[in-house]
Amino acid sequence: MLKPIFLLFLFCFSNLIAQSKVTISGFVSDAYKKKIIGANVSFLTSENLKYDITTDSIGRYSIEMPIGFVKVEVSHVGFVNKRLNLDLKKDISLSIVLEGRNFELKEVVIQNEQKKPLTIALGGKLAFNPQKMGNIPSISGTTDIIKLLQLTPGVQNSGDANGYLYVRGGDPGHNLMLYADTPVYGMAHLLGIFPFYNADHVSEVQFDRNNLNSKYGGRLSSTVDILPNRLVPKEFCVQGILGLLSSQITFSLPINNKTGFYISGRKTYIDEIVGPLLRSDKENTKKETEDFKYGFSDSNLTFITEISKRNILTVDAFLSGDKFRVKDPKSSLNADLKWSNMVISPIWKCLINETTTFKNSFYFTRYANDLFMDQSDVQMKISSYVKDLGYMSSIQYVVKDVPLESGFEYTFHDLSPQKIEVDNLSSIVDGKQAIENHANNAAAFAKAKPKFSDKLSAELGLRLNYYSSDSSTSFLHLEPRIMLNYFPNNGLSFFASYTRQNQYINLITASSVGIPTDFWVAASDGIPSQSSNNYSVGCNKIISRQINTCLNGYYRSMNDLIEYPYGLTQFNETTSLKNDILIGNGKAYGLEWMLKKDNGKFNGWISYTLSWSARQFDGLNNGEVFYSKYDRRHNLALVGTYDFNKKWNVGLTQLFSSGNRFTMPTSWYFVNNTPVREFGSYNNAQMPNYIRTDVSVNYSFLKTSKKESVLNFSVFNTFNIDNPIYVLLRVTVTGNKISVDTDEKKMYSILPSISWRFKF
């Protein structure tokens, strides 16, 4: 335990840095005194050494520089670049005001200083503004945040009919999905067809494949932080997308200079179009197609008010609801599936001084799903939910020029994993399956970013978790987070990191495709907490002003993983959930590479991942190691957009990945004239390679910083390549001979769509 604590407080030696250094800090704001998030502040010394920093979530920057003359340039999209010269002799505070460039020529706005749509940082971190990536093809014509993440290194392409994330060999429940600092448990609409988040309501997405930030915990794989709009709207604005499958709209409503709202809504409305997408067999009759009914709607609300110059209050809310109904007269099946999310998060920020910020946030989140099935006079209802009530307090400050943050988090978990009600069935599910879980999770965290020299810096973090459940199960875990950065020159950097993670709320996957019948369980008697150790090394290289690249390698060990082999549910009068699950271990490792171009007529990136993911369970595969379902050896993504002129723009995504793994019978034989299948090793077969090309064409009737009218035409799976989502085995018995044919079921054929994006 002493070693991580020792590493965390290495910053105490920062006073060994030569006294020839000074610290320059301050805020970047606009003419209305609104703080600007993500502004770039560049420093160029007389020795031609360049330093760059970006303002944080409250518009603040702080950097250490050598004494002497320095040129400063501050830039942000939509503002005029500001330049000034300084003679640094001592620590100074410098706040900068940027002017909007509404008066500039349109050619300058288009050609100069465009904000990078995707930013690569050390340690496997990515950040992007989804509103700037609307030209990338998507089914519904709107930016899909989850699908965009699937085009980046380390994220496995989950295939069609699945909207989940699989990061570095982990399960979908291993990713911490945050919306306004609040965990979100429901992660997808039906089959991944529609984007889960309204991109027009989001200012930035931060993605960390290493979970380096000790402020966040409770998951093994990654952190996806969705940040809603955080600036008070200056003027009334309406923007949205009108499409064939769904539409969305967002209102920016200023009340005064210090208070305003953002309100967004989305909805599907054409079941006659959505229904055929759910068919896996082209020979389905029209009547069978009409038996599918699906719809969803969601809404977002953000309220922002500046109580005073140093106090800001925001309230965020997110609501979503999905309904899916199936009627099959041939099998007398009538099924209804409903699932919903609710997130409410008030946050208060207090700026104590120019280097200290105090933040308090409360949150409530709820995810629930209900499945009702009626078949052959048997009615069954399966329901589950998870609710969190939480509080987080943190303070950011500076000690001896070292940025620090520390805080506390408490969460109360209320879960009902599976409540099963069955009528007209002789075997009734035992009540143990419907037991509710309650758990408490308290955590203290601290992190520091010391800089030991011009070429060596670090990010150090420590998180202490205490977890207890109502079954008298408790854990006390210490989680170190360490990353060392080395900068041999301005265009090249290296990093090495180690993180320890623990997870107490676990997702039980009950469906092989994106049908949300999954449920969450809390660690308790017989259900362990999961843990992982993550190691990563890599480098970033700036090849030119427009092109940069990164290469990462990782290794992850995972302990006490959970598998639930019974699908949706099993009917057994004596079993309980803790007796049904299987517990095992896993490991994942691989290489990730990305090449990105930001400026000019052509923009985009190439992403490639070479990876392995293996599991070992005593109750599976005779206890031998096997490849996991989403062990995909190769994942390649090409993303590009090209501007022909001010009016025409095209986009392309090209995907290639190895197929998902599944278990195929190796032989068949007869027992009492009944064909019986015999299996070999677990996940011994593989689906065909996944290949898909999407294209889009955008025509801009009008496009300025304040107004937009763009017609989008997209084609999903342009070359109509069959990408099956699962395989059915058709067994034919002729006398003493058994013949087995495979029937690969696919979801999508070529799918064109058209939409209109507007803003005024």
Secondary structure, DSSP 8 states (H G I E B T S, - for coil): -HHHHHHHGGGGGGGGS-TTEEEEEEEEEETT--B-TT-EEEEEETT--EEEEE--TTSEEEEEEESEEEEEEEE-TTB--EEEEEEESS-EE--EEE-B-TTS-HHHHHHS----SEEEETTTEEEE-GGGGTTS--SSSS--HHHHHTTSTTEE---TT----EETT--GGGEEEEETTEE-----SGGG-S-SS-GGGEEEEEEETT---TT--S-SSEEEEEEE--S--SS-EEEEEEESSEEEEEEEEEEETTEEEEEEEEEE--HHHHHHHT-S-TT--HHHHTTEEEEEEEEEEEEEEEEETTEEEEEEEEEEEEEEEEEETTTTEEEEEEEEEEEEEEEEEEEEETTEEEEEEEEEEEEEEEEEEEETTEEEEEEEEEEEEEEEEEEEEEETTEEEEEEEEEEEEEEEEEEEEEES-SS---GGGG--EEEEEEEEEEEE--B-SSSEEEEEEEEEEEEEETTS-EEEEEEEEEEEEEEEETTEEEEEEEEEEEE-EEEE---SSS----EEEE-BTTB--EEEEEEEEEEEEE-SSSEEEEEEEEEEEEEEEEE-TTTT----SS--HHHH-EEEEEEEEEEEEEEEE-SSSEEEEEEEEEEEEEEEETTSGGG--EE-TT--SEEEEEEEEEESSSSEEEEEEEEEE---EE--EEEEEEETTEEEEEE-STT-EE---EEEEEEEEEEEEEE-SS-EEEEEEEEESTT----EEEEEEEEEEETTEEEEEEEEEE----EEEEEEEEE-
